[in-house]
Amino acid sequence: MAGAYWIAHVKVTDPEAYGKYAAGAGPAIAKHGGKFLARNTRYVQLEGNDRSRNVLAWFPSLEAAEQCYHSDDYQAALAHAKGASERDLMILEASDEL
């Protein structure tokens, strides 16, 4: 499945504010063709920073995922996450070999 993966590792520090982020982020991601593949499911931390909330979403392209991030609707949602979480977020292009 070509496309791109949106990978987030999050430590929520203010659940109420972060809930507002999640309420707005989901529709913004869907609007840009994103689909959640895993969200806050079981995981095993092998290396690096342990963040209890992990999200994997698929987008039709790296550009679509990046456009989502910079969109007005996602940025409005993201304003609630700032100060309410510690986050690492990246977009990784999928291999055509899969």
C-alpha positions as CSV (number, residue, x, y, z in Angstrom):
1,M,0.0,0.0,0.0
2,A,1.8,3.1,-1.2
3,G,1.2,6.5,0.4
4,A,2.6,7.8,3.6
5,Y,2.4,7.2,7.3
6,W,1.7,9.9,9.9
7,I,3.4,8.6,13.1
8,A,2.9,10.4,16.4
9,H,4.2,9.6,19.9
10,V,2.5,11.6,22.6
11,K,2.6,12.1,26.4
12,V,-0.6,13.8,27.4
13,T,-0.2,16.3,30.2
14,D,-3.7,17.9,30.1
15,P,-6.3,15.4,29.1
16,E,-9.2,17.9,28.9
17,A,-7.3,20.2,26.4
18,Y,-5.9,17.2,24.5
19,G,-9.4,15.9,24.1
20,K,-10.3,19.1,22.3
21,Y,-7.3,18.5,20.0
22,A,-8.4,15.0,19.2
23,A,-12.0,16.1,18.5
24,G,-10.8,18.5,15.8
25,A,-7.8,16.5,14.5
26,G,-9.7,13.4,13.6
27,P,-12.1,15.2,11.1
28,A,-9.1,17.2,9.7
29,I,-7.1,14.0,9.1
30,A,-10.1,12.3,7.4
31,K,-10.8,15.4,5.3
32,H,-7.3,15.0,3.8
33,G,-7.7,11.3,3.0
34,G,-6.1,10.1,6.3
35,K,-7.2,6.9,7.9
36,F,-6.2,5.7,11.4
37,L,-4.5,2.3,11.4
38,A,-3.6,2.3,15.1
39,R,-4.5,4.7,17.8
40,N,-3.6,4.3,21.5
41,T,-3.4,0.5,21.1
42,R,-1.0,-1.9,22.9
43,Y,2.7,-1.4,22.3
44,V,6.1,-2.4,23.5
45,Q,8.7,0.4,23.9
46,L,12.1,-1.0,23.0
47,E,14.2,2.2,22.7
48,G,13.9,5.9,23.1
49,N,11.3,8.0,24.9
50,D,8.3,6.2,26.1
51,R,5.1,8.1,25.2
52,S,1.9,6.4,26.3
53,R,-0.2,7.5,23.3
54,N,0.9,6.3,19.9
55,V,-0.9,7.0,16.6
56,L,-0.4,5.6,13.1
57,A,-2.4,7.1,10.3
58,W,-2.2,6.4,6.5
59,F,-2.5,9.1,3.9
60,P,-2.6,8.7,0.1
61,S,0.7,10.6,-0.2
62,L,3.4,12.4,1.8
63,E,2.1,15.6,0.3
64,A,-1.5,15.0,1.4
65,A,-0.3,14.3,5.0
66,E,1.9,17.4,5.0
67,Q,-1.0,19.5,3.6
68,C,-3.2,18.2,6.4
69,Y,-0.7,19.3,9.0
70,H,-0.5,22.8,7.6
71,S,-4.3,23.1,7.0
72,D,-6.3,25.7,8.9
73,D,-8.6,23.0,10.4
74,Y,-5.7,20.9,11.7
75,Q,-3.8,23.9,13.0
76,A,-6.9,25.0,14.9
77,A,-7.0,21.6,16.6
78,L,-3.3,21.6,17.2
79,A,-3.6,24.8,19.2
80,H,-5.3,22.7,21.9
81,A,-2.4,20.1,22.0
82,K,0.3,22.7,22.5
83,G,0.9,23.0,26.2
84,A,-1.3,19.9,26.8
85,S,1.2,17.3,25.5
86,E,4.7,16.4,24.6
87,R,4.7,15.2,21.0
88,D,6.9,13.8,18.4
89,L,5.3,13.7,14.9
90,M,6.7,12.6,11.6
91,I,5.5,11.7,8.1
92,L,7.1,8.6,6.5
93,E,6.6,7.8,2.9
94,A,5.6,4.2,2.3
95,S,7.7,1.9,0.2
96,D,6.3,1.0,-3.2
97,E,7.7,-2.5,-2.7
98,L,4.9,-3.4,-0.2
